[in-house]
């Protein structure tokens, strides 16, 4: 059960006091046995959290999502203990991986890393442990350039109160062929978890990190406020995949930023399938000439799910490329929002940047809002954006059914065809097969 000392019972919290479940004492307690620099970081972040306002619908980036949907006044921090069902543990153990991480609530992670990779200098550790054993790396990258506390209310909350953190470091020239697998689990309602991932890939290294977010359907709300910070050194190759499959009742807030150096390739795939409400802020910063970032997104919403996705492609230097493709299918009375920005800074000549968002409505009550944007301050660039919101093509469906395919299966085939060009761009065939299975399960 949640720790009562960290929050008030829901009945005792006034509607305007939606942040009452979090307090400075919690940050101080977490920092008690941590290095002085991390304690200072946490407490500075808490001060920023108290100072920064909650986002409101008056802000353009939150215009379609009322923060009240997150039920902040109905959760308290999960304790640093917890277990994972045997079937979830077995599911992770059965997957091909170079390393496996199992995280239950805010409990310390269970970590297994291929001994051969450890011998080559790869580090996979609990973030609090890494803050002491690899201080220089963690201090230089944690909540600094990627997702600092000053970025906003939820970024400050994450920097102040994160507990379930993962640190991955890949040394120069080390190429990891199999993916690193992480499963994060919530088993009860009424709790808040704050996962954090810090990934550092040095020059000419290669790694793929796949994170899954799982829970059963919950009777009471639960909240996950997470941050992902990924750094790719010169000529490094990094793939990051986030598969969000929380059960009903979970509110998911995720802030992700990737930073790519010279000639680095840093690709991401964000998949939203579960949760009652999901808000994802995904940013890519191209800081080295020749850098490339493919930002892929896939979402499947049903019932009354509400997904809000906010993306940004930041071109800060010349000769860099980004390509964003987000696709979503919507059933029932679900609601999705995509808001994207390509930002080309004044000196970023010869930028190639593309942004595409496609939405397939499978119900007359479903609603998708698509808002792609360009902000260009250089004059020698190739940039474009496109978006569509359309209903299922009756002729295409009829054609498939005319071949003897039942209506439900025909619709499923159309949806898979719609998602195909997103999944085909991910260079991880085993992960793609798992994603297809997860989507098929959702479609029913």
C-alpha positions as a Markdown table, in Angstrom:
| # | Residue | x | y | z |
|---|---|---|---|---|
| 1 | Unk | 0.0 | 0.0 | 0.0 |
| 2 | Unk | 1.1 | 3.6 | -0.5 |
| 3 | Unk | 3.1 | 5.3 | 2.3 |
| 4 | Unk | 0.5 | 7.4 | 4.1 |
| 5 | Unk | 3.2 | 9.8 | 5.4 |
| 6 | Unk | 3.9 | 10.9 | 1.8 |
| 7 | Unk | 0.3 | 11.9 | 1.0 |
| 8 | Unk | -3.1 | 12.5 | 2.5 |
| 9 | Unk | -6.0 | 10.1 | 2.0 |
| 10 | Unk | -8.0 | 11.2 | -1.1 |
| 11 | Unk | -10.9 | 12.3 | 1.0 |
| 12 | Unk | -8.8 | 14.8 | 2.9 |
| 13 | Unk | -7.3 | 16.5 | -0.1 |
| 14 | Unk | -9.1 | 19.5 | -1.5 |
| 15 | Unk | -9.5 | 19.7 | -5.3 |
| 16 | Unk | -7.1 | 22.6 | -5.5 |
| 17 | Unk | -4.4 | 20.7 | -3.5 |
| 18 | Unk | -3.7 | 18.2 | -6.3 |
| 19 | Unk | 0.1 | 18.1 | -5.4 |
| 20 | Unk | -0.4 | 17.4 | -1.7 |
| 21 | Unk | 0.8 | 13.8 | -2.1 |
| 22 | Unk | 4.4 | 15.0 | -2.7 |
| 23 | Unk | 6.5 | 16.9 | -0.2 |
| 24 | Unk | 10.0 | 18.1 | 0.6 |
| 25 | Unk | 10.4 | 15.6 | 3.4 |
| 26 | Unk | 10.2 | 12.8 | 0.9 |
| 27 | Unk | 13.0 | 14.3 | -1.2 |
| 28 | Unk | 15.1 | 14.8 | 2.0 |
| 29 | Unk | 14.5 | 11.2 | 3.1 |
| 30 | Unk | 15.6 | 9.8 | -0.3 |
| 31 | Unk | 18.7 | 12.0 | -0.3 |
| 32 | Unk | 19.7 | 11.1 | 3.2 |
| 33 | Unk | 22.3 | 8.4 | 2.2 |
| 34 | Unk | 23.1 | 9.8 | -1.2 |
| 35 | Unk | 26.2 | 11.9 | -2.3 |
| 36 | Unk | 26.1 | 15.6 | -1.5 |
| 37 | Unk | 25.8 | 16.6 | -5.1 |
| 38 | Unk | 22.7 | 14.4 | -5.6 |
| 39 | Unk | 21.1 | 15.7 | -2.4 |
| 40 | Unk | 21.6 | 19.2 | -3.7 |
| 41 | Unk | 20.1 | 18.3 | -7.1 |
| 42 | Unk | 17.1 | 16.8 | -5.4 |
| 43 | Unk | 16.4 | 19.7 | -3.1 |
| 44 | Unk | 17.0 | 22.3 | -5.8 |
| 45 | Unk | 14.5 | 20.3 | -8.0 |
| 46 | Unk | 12.0 | 20.3 | -5.2 |
| 47 | Unk | 12.3 | 24.1 | -4.9 |
| 48 | Unk | 11.7 | 24.3 | -8.6 |
| 49 | Unk | 8.7 | 22.0 | -8.2 |
| 50 | Unk | 7.2 | 24.3 | -5.6 |
| 51 | Unk | 7.9 | 27.4 | -7.7 |
| 52 | Unk | 6.6 | 26.1 | -11.0 |
| 53 | Unk | 2.9 | 26.1 | -11.7 |
| 54 | Unk | 0.9 | 23.1 | -12.8 |
| 55 | Unk | 0.2 | 23.2 | -16.5 |
| 56 | Unk | -3.2 | 24.4 | -17.5 |
| 57 | Unk | -5.3 | 24.4 | -20.7 |
| 58 | Unk | -4.3 | 28.0 | -21.2 |
| 59 | Unk | -0.9 | 26.7 | -22.3 |
| 60 | Unk | -0.8 | 25.7 | -26.0 |
| 61 | Unk | 1.1 | 22.5 | -25.2 |
| 62 | Unk | -1.6 | 21.4 | -22.7 |
| 63 | Unk | -4.6 | 22.9 | -24.5 |
| 64 | Unk | -6.4 | 19.6 | -25.0 |
| 65 | Unk | -5.4 | 17.8 | -21.7 |
| 66 | Unk | -6.7 | 18.9 | -18.4 |
| 67 | Unk | -4.2 | 18.0 | -15.7 |
| 68 | Unk | -7.1 | 16.9 | -13.5 |
| 69 | Unk | -7.2 | 13.8 | -15.7 |
| 70 | Unk | -4.0 | 12.6 | -14.0 |
| 71 | Unk | -5.8 | 12.3 | -10.6 |
| 72 | Unk | -2.7 | 13.7 | -8.7 |
| 73 | Unk | -4.7 | 14.0 | -5.5 |
| 74 | Unk | -5.6 | 10.3 | -5.4 |
| 75 | Unk | -2.1 | 8.8 | -5.2 |
| 76 | Unk | 0.8 | 8.6 | -2.8 |
| 77 | Unk | 4.4 | 7.5 | -3.4 |
| 78 | Unk | 4.7 | 3.8 | -3.7 |
| 79 | Unk | 7.0 | 2.2 | -1.1 |
| 80 | Unk | 10.5 | 1.0 | -2.1 |
| 81 | Unk | 9.4 | -2.6 | -1.8 |
| 82 | Unk | 7.3 | -4.7 | -4.2 |
| 83 | Unk | 7.0 | -8.0 | -6.1 |
| 84 | Unk | 6.3 | -9.1 | -9.6 |
| 85 | Unk | 4.0 | -11.9 | -10.6 |
| 86 | Unk | 5.6 | -15.1 | -11.8 |
| 87 | Unk | 4.2 | -14.8 | -15.3 |
| 88 | Unk | 5.7 | -11.3 | -15.8 |
| 89 | Unk | 9.0 | -12.6 | -14.5 |
| 90 | Unk | 8.9 | -15.5 | -16.9 |
| 91 | Unk | 7.9 | -13.3 | -19.8 |
| 92 | Unk | 11.0 | -11.2 | -19.4 |
| 93 | Unk | 13.3 | -14.3 | -18.8 |
| 94 | Unk | 12.0 | -15.9 | -22.0 |
| 95 | Unk | 13.2 | -13.0 | -24.3 |
| 96 | Unk | 16.5 | -12.8 | -26.1 |
| 97 | Unk | 18.5 | -10.1 | -24.4 |
| 98 | Unk | 22.0 | -8.9 | -23.5 |
| 99 | Unk | 20.7 | -7.8 | -20.2 |
| 100 | Unk | 17.4 | -7.8 | -18.2 |
| 101 | Unk | 16.0 | -5.4 | -15.7 |
| 102 | Unk | 12.9 | -6.0 | -13.6 |
| 103 | Unk | 11.5 | -3.1 | -11.7 |
| 104 | Unk | 8.4 | -3.4 | -9.4 |
| 105 | Unk | 6.9 | 0.0 | -8.3 |
| 106 | Unk | 9.6 | 2.0 | -6.6 |
| 107 | Unk | 11.5 | -1.0 | -5.3 |
| 108 | Unk | 15.2 | -1.5 | -6.2 |
| 109 | Unk | 15.7 | -3.1 | -9.6 |
| 110 | Unk | 16.6 | -6.7 | -10.2 |
| 111 | Unk | 19.4 | -6.6 | -12.8 |
| 112 | Unk | 21.2 | -9.3 | -14.9 |
| 113 | Unk | 23.9 | -8.3 | -17.4 |
| 114 | Unk | 25.8 | -10.6 | -19.7 |
| 115 | Unk | 29.2 | -11.1 | -17.9 |
| 116 | Unk | 31.0 | -10.7 | -21.2 |
| 117 | Unk | 29.6 | -7.2 | -21.6 |
| 118 | Unk | 30.5 | -6.3 | -18.0 |
| 119 | Unk | 34.1 | -7.4 | -18.7 |
| 120 | Unk | 34.1 | -5.0 | -21.7 |
| 121 | Unk | 33.1 | -2.1 | -19.5 |
| 122 | Unk | 29.4 | -2.0 | -20.0 |
| 123 | Unk | 27.6 | -0.8 | -16.9 |
| 124 | Unk | 23.9 | -1.5 | -16.1 |
| 125 | Unk | 23.0 | -0.5 | -12.6 |
| 126 | Unk | 20.4 | 1.0 | -10.3 |
| 127 | Unk | 20.7 | 4.7 | -10.8 |
| 128 | Unk | 21.1 | 5.5 | -7.1 |
| 129 | Unk | 24.0 | 3.0 | -6.9 |
| 130 | Unk | 25.6 | 4.4 | -10.1 |
| 131 | Unk | 25.4 | 7.9 | -8.6 |
| 132 | Unk | 28.1 | 6.8 | -6.2 |
| 133 | Unk | 30.0 | 4.2 | -8.2 |
| 134 | Unk | 30.1 | 6.3 | -11.4 |
| 135 | Unk | 29.7 | 9.7 | -10.0 |
| 136 | Unk | 31.4 | 11.7 | -12.8 |
| 137 | Unk | 29.2 | 10.2 | -15.5 |
| 138 | Unk | 26.0 | 10.4 | -13.6 |
| 139 | Unk | 26.5 | 13.9 | -12.2 |
| 140 | Unk | 27.4 | 15.3 | -15.7 |
| 141 | Unk | 24.3 | 13.9 | -17.4 |
| 142 | Unk | 21.5 | 13.4 | -14.8 |
| 143 | Unk | 18.8 | 16.2 | -15.1 |
| 144 | Unk | 21.3 | 18.6 | -16.7 |
| 145 | Unk | 21.0 | 19.0 | -20.5 |
| 146 | Unk | 18.2 | 16.5 | -21.3 |
| 147 | Unk | 15.4 | 16.7 | -18.7 |
| 148 | Unk | 16.4 | 19.3 | -16.1 |
| 149 | Unk | 14.1 | 20.3 | -13.3 |
| 150 | Unk | 13.6 | 23.8 | -14.9 |
| 151 | Unk | 11.9 | 22.2 | -17.9 |
| 152 | Unk | 8.5 | 22.2 | -16.1 |
| 153 | Unk | 6.4 | 21.0 | -13.1 |
| 154 | Unk | 6.6 | 17.3 | -13.9 |
| 155 | Unk | 10.3 | 17.4 | -14.8 |
| 156 | Unk | 11.0 | 19.0 | -11.5 |
| 157 | Unk | 8.9 | 16.4 | -9.7 |
| 158 | Unk | 10.9 | 13.6 | -11.4 |
| 159 | Unk | 14.3 | 15.2 | -10.6 |
| 160 | Unk | 13.3 | 15.6 | -6.9 |
| 161 | Unk | 11.5 | 12.3 | -6.2 |
| 162 | Unk | 12.7 | 9.6 | -8.7 |
| 163 | Unk | 13.4 | 6.3 | -7.0 |
| 164 | Unk | 13.2 | 3.5 | -9.6 |
| 165 | Unk | 16.1 | 4.6 | -11.8 |
| 166 | Unk | 18.2 | 2.7 | -14.3 |
| 167 | Unk | 21.7 | 3.6 | -15.5 |
| 168 | Unk | 23.2 | 2.2 | -18.7 |
| 169 | Unk | 26.7 | 3.0 | -20.0 |
| 170 | Unk | 28.3 | 1.7 | -23.1 |
| 171 | Unk | 32.0 | 2.4 | -23.6 |
| 172 | Unk | 33.6 | 3.6 | -26.8 |
| 173 | Unk | 33.6 | 1.1 | -29.6 |
| 174 | Unk | 31.5 | -1.6 | -27.8 |
| 175 | Unk | 28.6 | -2.9 | -29.9 |
| 176 | Unk | 25.9 | -4.8 | -28.1 |
| 177 | Unk | 24.0 | -7.0 | -30.6 |
| 178 | Unk | 21.0 | -8.1 | -28.5 |
| 179 | Unk | 18.7 | -5.6 | -26.9 |
| 180 | Unk | 18.8 | -4.5 | -23.2 |
| 181 | Unk | 15.3 | -5.4 | -21.8 |
| 182 | Unk | 13.6 | -3.5 | -19.0 |
| 183 | Unk | 10.2 | -4.3 | -17.5 |
| 184 | Unk | 8.5 | -1.8 | -15.1 |
| 185 | Unk | 5.6 | -3.1 | -13.1 |
| 186 | Unk | 2.8 | -1.6 | -11.0 |
| 187 | Unk | 0.6 | -4.1 | -9.1 |
| 188 | Unk | -1.8 | -1.8 | -7.2 |
| 189 | Unk | -3.8 | 1.4 | -7.5 |
| 190 | Unk | -3.4 | 4.5 | -5.3 |
| 191 | Unk | 0.4 | 4.7 | -5.9 |
| 192 | Unk | 2.7 | 7.0 | -7.8 |
| 193 | Unk | 6.0 | 5.7 | -9.3 |
| 194 | Unk | 8.8 | 7.9 | -10.7 |
| 195 | Unk | 11.0 | 5.8 | -13.0 |
| 196 | Unk | 14.1 | 7.4 | -14.6 |
| 197 | Unk | 16.4 | 6.1 | -17.3 |
| 198 | Unk | 19.8 | 7.5 | -18.1 |
| 199 | Unk | 21.6 | 6.0 | -21.1 |
| 200 | Unk | 25.1 | 7.1 | -22.2 |
| 201 | Unk | 26.6 | 5.5 | -25.4 |
| 202 | Unk | 30.1 | 6.6 | -26.1 |
| 203 | Unk | 31.7 | 7.2 | -29.4 |
| 204 | Unk | 31.3 | 4.4 | -32.1 |
| 205 | Unk | 29.3 | 2.2 | -29.7 |
| 206 | Unk | 25.9 | 0.6 | -30.4 |
| 207 | Unk | 23.0 | -0.4 | -28.2 |
| 208 | Unk | 19.3 | -0.9 | -28.2 |
| 209 | Unk | 17.2 | -0.4 | -25.0 |
| 210 | Unk | 13.6 | -1.7 | -24.8 |
| 211 | Unk | 11.4 | -0.6 | -21.9 |
| 212 | Unk | 8.0 | -2.1 | -21.2 |
| 213 | Unk | 5.5 | -0.6 | -18.8 |
| 214 | Unk | 3.0 | -3.2 | -17.5 |
| 215 | Unk | 0.2 | -3.5 | -14.9 |
| 216 | Unk | -3.2 | -5.2 | -14.5 |
| 217 | Unk | -6.3 | -3.1 | -14.8 |
| 218 | Unk | -6.6 | -1.2 | -11.5 |
| 219 | Unk | -9.7 | -0.2 | -9.6 |
| 220 | Unk | -8.0 | 3.0 | -8.2 |
| 221 | Unk | -5.9 | 5.4 | -10.1 |
| 222 | Unk | -2.1 | 5.0 | -10.3 |
| 223 | Unk | 0.4 | 7.5 | -11.6 |
| 224 | Unk | 3.7 | 7.0 | -13.4 |
| 225 | Unk | 5.9 | 10.1 | -13.9 |
| 226 | Unk | 9.0 | 9.1 | -15.8 |
| 227 | Unk | 12.0 | 10.6 | -17.5 |
| 228 | Unk | 14.4 | 9.2 | -20.1 |
| 229 | Unk | 17.7 | 10.9 | -21.0 |
| 230 | Unk | 19.7 | 9.3 | -23.8 |
| 231 | Unk | 23.1 | 10.5 | -25.1 |
| 232 | Unk | 24.7 | 9.2 | -28.2 |
| 233 | Unk | 28.4 | 10.1 | -28.7 |
| 234 | Unk | 30.0 | 10.7 | -32.1 |
| 235 | Unk | 29.2 | 7.9 | -34.6 |
| 236 | Unk | 27.2 | 5.9 | -32.0 |
| 237 | Unk | 24.1 | 4.0 | -32.9 |
| 238 | Unk | 21.3 | 3.9 | -30.3 |
| 239 | Unk | 17.7 | 2.6 | -30.4 |
| 240 | Unk | 15.3 | 3.3 | -27.6 |
| 241 | Unk | 11.9 | 1.7 | -27.5 |
| 242 | Unk | 9.1 | 2.5 | -25.0 |
| 243 | Unk | 6.2 | 0.1 | -25.0 |
| 244 | Unk | 3.5 | 1.5 | -22.7 |
| 245 | Unk | 1.0 | -1.3 | -21.9 |
| 246 | Unk | -0.3 | -0.2 | -18.5 |
| 247 | Unk | -3.7 | -1.4 | -17.5 |
| 248 | Unk | -6.8 | 0.7 | -17.1 |
| 249 | Unk | -6.6 | 3.2 | -14.2 |
| 250 | Unk | -2.9 | 4.1 | -14.8 |
| 251 | Unk | -2.0 | 7.7 | -15.7 |
| 252 | Unk | 1.3 | 7.9 | -17.6 |
| 253 | Unk | 3.5 | 10.9 | -17.9 |
| 254 | Unk | 6.8 | 10.5 | -19.7 |
| 255 | Unk | 9.4 | 13.1 | -20.6 |
| 256 | Unk | 12.0 | 11.8 | -23.1 |
| 257 | Unk | 15.0 | 13.6 | -24.7 |
| 258 | Unk | 17.7 | 12.2 | -26.9 |
| 259 | Unk | 20.9 | 14.1 | -27.7 |
| 260 | Unk | 23.0 | 13.0 | -30.7 |
| 261 | Unk | 26.6 | 13.9 | -31.4 |
| 262 | Unk | 28.5 | 14.1 | -34.7 |
| 263 | Unk | 27.4 | 11.3 | -37.2 |
| 264 | Unk | 25.4 | 9.6 | -34.4 |
| 265 | Unk | 22.2 | 7.8 | -35.2 |
| 266 | Unk | 19.7 | 7.9 | -32.4 |
| 267 | Unk | 16.3 | 6.3 | -33.1 |
| 268 | Unk | 13.2 | 6.1 | -30.9 |
| 269 | Unk | 9.9 | 4.3 | -31.0 |
| 270 | Unk | 7.2 | 5.2 | -28.6 |
| 271 | Unk | 4.2 | 2.9 | -28.4 |
| 272 | Unk | 1.1 | 3.8 | -26.5 |
| 273 | Unk | -1.4 | 0.9 | -26.1 |
| 274 | Unk | -2.5 | 1.0 | -22.4 |
| 275 | Unk | -3.3 | 3.4 | -19.6 |
| 276 | Unk | -6.4 | 5.5 | -19.1 |
| 277 | Unk | -4.4 | 8.8 | -19.8 |
| 278 | Unk | -1.0 | 9.1 | -21.4 |
| 279 | Unk | 1.0 | 12.3 | -21.8 |
| 280 | Unk | 4.3 | 11.9 | -23.6 |
| 281 | Unk | 6.8 | 14.7 | -24.3 |
| 282 | Unk | 9.5 | 13.5 | -26.7 |
| 283 | Unk | 12.4 | 15.6 | -27.8 |
| 284 | Unk | 15.4 | 15.0 | -30.1 |
| 285 | Unk | 18.3 | 17.4 | -30.1 |
| 286 | Unk | 20.8 | 17.1 | -33.0 |
| 287 | Unk | 24.0 | 18.6 | -31.7 |
| 288 | Unk | 26.6 | 17.2 | -34.1 |
| 289 | Unk | 26.9 | 17.6 | -37.9 |
| 290 | Unk | 25.8 | 14.4 | -39.7 |
| 291 | Unk | 23.6 | 13.3 | -36.8 |
| 292 | Unk | 20.3 | 11.6 | -37.6 |
| 293 | Unk | 17.3 | 10.9 | -35.5 |
| 294 | Unk | 14.3 | 8.8 | -36.6 |
| 295 | Unk | 11.4 | 9.4 | -34.2 |
| 296 | Unk | 8.7 | 6.7 | -34.6 |
| 297 | Unk | 5.4 | 6.6 | -32.8 |
| 298 | Unk | 2.5 | 4.2 | -32.7 |
| 299 | Unk | -0.7 | 4.4 | -30.7 |
| 300 | Unk | -3.9 | 2.4 | -30.5 |
| 301 | Unk | -6.6 | 3.9 | -28.4 |
| 302 | Unk | -10.0 | 2.4 | -27.4 |
| 303 | Unk | -12.8 | 2.9 | -24.9 |
| 304 | Unk | -12.3 | 6.4 | -23.5 |
| 305 | Unk | -8.5 | 6.4 | -23.5 |
| 306 | Unk | -6.8 | 9.8 | -23.8 |
| 307 | Unk | -3.4 | 10.1 | -25.4 |
| 308 | Unk | -1.5 | 13.4 | -25.7 |
| 309 | Unk | 1.8 | 13.3 | -27.6 |
| 310 | Unk | 4.1 | 16.4 | -27.8 |
| 311 | Unk | 7.2 | 16.1 | -30.0 |
| 312 | Unk | 10.1 | 18.4 | -30.8 |
| 313 | Unk | 12.9 | 18.0 | -33.4 |
| 314 | Unk | 15.7 | 20.5 | -32.5 |
| 315 | Unk | 18.3 | 21.1 | -35.2 |
| 316 | Unk | 21.1 | 23.1 | -33.7 |
| 317 | Unk | 23.9 | 22.5 | -36.2 |
| 318 | Unk | 24.3 | 22.1 | -40.0 |
| 319 | Unk | 24.0 | 18.9 | -41.9 |
| 320 | Unk | 21.7 | 16.9 | -39.6 |
| 321 | Unk | 18.6 | 14.9 | -40.4 |
| 322 | Unk | 15.5 | 14.0 | -38.5 |
| 323 | Unk | 12.4 | 12.1 | -39.6 |
| 324 | Unk | 9.3 | 11.7 | -37.5 |
| 325 | Unk | 6.5 | 9.3 | -38.3 |
| 326 | Unk | 3.6 | 8.9 | -35.8 |
| 327 | Unk | 0.6 | 6.7 | -36.6 |
| 328 | Unk | -2.5 | 6.0 | -34.5 |
| 329 | Unk | -5.7 | 4.0 | -34.7 |
| 330 | Unk | -8.7 | 5.0 | -32.6 |
| 331 | Unk | -11.7 | 3.0 | -31.5 |
| 332 | Unk | -14.8 | 3.8 | -29.5 |
| 333 | Unk | -14.8 | 7.2 | -27.8 |
| 334 | Unk | -11.0 | 7.5 | -27.5 |
| 335 | Unk | -9.2 | 10.8 | -27.9 |
| 336 | Unk | -5.7 | 11.5 | -29.2 |
| 337 | Unk | -3.6 | 14.6 | -29.7 |
| 338 | Unk | -0.4 | 14.9 | -31.6 |
| 339 | Unk | 1.5 | 18.2 | -31.5 |
| 340 | Unk | 4.9 | 18.3 | -33.2 |
| 341 | Unk | 7.5 | 21.0 | -33.8 |
| 342 | Unk | 10.5 | 21.1 | -36.1 |
| 343 | Unk | 12.8 | 23.8 | -34.8 |
| 344 | Unk | 15.7 | 24.8 | -37.1 |
| 345 | Unk | 18.1 | 27.2 | -35.4 |
| 346 | Unk | 19.9 | 30.1 | -37.3 |
| 347 | Unk | 23.2 | 28.2 | -38.0 |
| 348 | Unk | 21.6 | 24.9 | -38.9 |
| 349 | Unk | 22.0 | 25.1 | -42.6 |
| 350 | Unk | 21.5 | 22.0 | -44.8 |
| 351 | Unk | 19.0 | 20.6 | -42.4 |
| 352 | Unk | 16.8 | 17.8 | -43.6 |
| 353 | Unk | 13.7 | 17.4 | -41.3 |
| 354 | Unk | 10.4 | 15.7 | -41.9 |
| 355 | Unk | 7.3 | 15.2 | -39.7 |
| 356 | Unk | 4.3 | 13.1 | -40.5 |
| 357 | Unk | 1.3 | 12.2 | -38.4 |
| 358 | Unk | -1.5 | 9.8 | -39.7 |
| 359 | Unk | -4.7 | 8.9 | -37.8 |
| 360 | Unk | -7.2 | 6.2 | -38.6 |
| 361 | Unk | -10.6 | 6.6 | -37.0 |
| 362 | Unk | -12.4 | 3.3 | -36.5 |
| 363 | Unk | -15.4 | 4.7 | -34.7 |
| 364 | Unk | -17.6 | 7.8 | -35.4 |
| 365 | Unk | -17.1 | 8.8 | -31.7 |
| 366 | Unk | -13.3 | 8.7 | -31.8 |
| 367 | Unk | -11.5 | 12.1 | -32.1 |
| 368 | Unk | -7.9 | 12.8 | -33.3 |
| 369 | Unk | -6.3 | 16.2 | -33.3 |
| 370 | Unk | -3.1 | 16.7 | -35.3 |
| 371 | Unk | -1.0 | 19.8 | -35.0 |
| 372 | Unk | 2.3 | 19.7 | -36.9 |
| 373 | Unk | 4.5 | 22.9 | -36.9 |
| 374 | Unk | 7.7 | 24.3 | -38.4 |
| 375 | Unk | 9.9 | 27.0 | -37.0 |
| 376 | Unk | 12.8 | 27.7 | -39.3 |
| 377 | Unk | 15.5 | 30.3 | -38.8 |
| 378 | Unk | 17.9 | 29.1 | -41.6 |
| 379 | Unk | 17.5 | 29.6 | -45.3 |
| 380 | Unk | 19.1 | 26.5 | -46.8 |
| 381 | Unk | 17.0 | 23.6 | -45.5 |
| 382 | Unk | 14.6 | 20.9 | -46.6 |
| 383 | Unk | 11.7 | 20.6 | -44.2 |
| 384 | Unk | 8.2 | 19.4 | -44.5 |
| 385 | Unk | 5.3 | 18.3 | -42.4 |
| 386 | Unk | 2.0 | 16.4 | -43.1 |
| 387 | Unk | -0.9 | 15.1 | -41.2 |
| 388 | Unk | -4.2 | 13.2 | -41.9 |
| 389 | Unk | -7.2 | 12.2 | -40.0 |
| 390 | Unk | -9.4 | 9.8 | -41.8 |
| 391 | Unk | -12.0 | 7.0 | -41.4 |
| 392 | Unk | -11.6 | 3.4 | -42.4 |
| 393 | Unk | -11.8 | 3.0 | -46.2 |
| 394 | Unk | -15.1 | 1.1 | -46.8 |
| 395 | Unk | -13.9 | 0.1 | -50.3 |
| 396 | Unk | -10.7 | -1.4 | -49.0 |
| 397 | Unk | -12.6 | -3.3 | -46.3 |
| 398 | Unk | -15.2 | -4.5 | -48.8 |
| 399 | Unk | -12.4 | -5.7 | -51.1 |
| 400 | Unk | -10.8 | -7.8 | -48.4 |
| 401 | Unk | -14.2 | -9.2 | -47.2 |
| 402 | Unk | -15.1 | -10.1 | -50.8 |
| 403 | Unk | -12.2 | -12.6 | -50.6 |
| 404 | Unk | -14.1 | -14.5 | -47.9 |
| 405 | Unk | -12.4 | -12.7 | -44.9 |
| 406 | Unk | -14.7 | -12.1 | -42.0 |
| 407 | Unk | -15.3 | -8.4 | -41.1 |
| 408 | Unk | -13.4 | -8.4 | -37.8 |
| 409 | Unk | -10.3 | -10.0 | -39.4 |
| 410 | Unk | -10.5 | -7.7 | -42.4 |
| 411 | Unk | -10.5 | -4.7 | -40.1 |
| 412 | Unk | -7.5 | -6.1 | -38.2 |
| 413 | Unk | -5.6 | -6.6 | -41.5 |
| 414 | Unk | -6.3 | -3.0 | -42.4 |
| 415 | Unk | -5.0 | -1.7 | -39.1 |
| 416 | Unk | -1.8 | -3.8 | -39.4 |
| 417 | Unk | -1.3 | -2.6 | -42.9 |
| 418 | Unk | -1.7 | 1.0 | -41.6 |
| 419 | Unk | 1.0 | 0.5 | -38.9 |
| 420 | Unk | 3.4 | -1.5 | -41.1 |
| 421 | Unk | 5.6 | 1.3 | -42.3 |
| 422 | Unk | 6.3 | 2.4 | -38.7 |
| 423 | Unk | 7.2 | -1.1 | -37.6 |
| 424 | Unk | 9.2 | -1.9 | -40.7 |
| 425 | Unk | 11.6 | 0.9 | -39.9 |
| 426 | Unk | 12.7 | -0.5 | -36.5 |
| 427 | Unk | 15.9 | -2.6 | -37.0 |
| 428 | Unk | 14.9 | -5.0 | -34.2 |
| 429 | Unk | 12.9 | -7.9 | -35.8 |
| 430 | Unk | 12.2 | -9.7 | -32.5 |
| 431 | Unk | 10.9 | -6.6 | -30.9 |
| 432 | Unk | 8.8 | -5.8 | -34.0 |
| 433 | Unk | 7.2 | -9.3 | -33.7 |
| 434 | Unk | 6.4 | -8.7 | -30.0 |
| 435 | Unk | 4.9 | -5.3 | -30.8 |
| 436 | Unk | 2.7 | -6.9 | -33.5 |
| 437 | Unk | 1.5 | -9.5 | -31.0 |
| 438 | Unk | 0.7 | -6.7 | -28.4 |
| 439 | Unk | -1.3 | -4.8 | -31.0 |
| 440 | Unk | -3.1 | -7.9 | -32.1 |
| 441 | Unk | -4.1 | -8.6 | -28.5 |
| 442 | Unk | -5.4 | -5.0 | -28.2 |
| 443 | Unk | -7.4 | -5.3 | -31.3 |
| 444 | Unk | -9.0 | -8.5 | -30.1 |
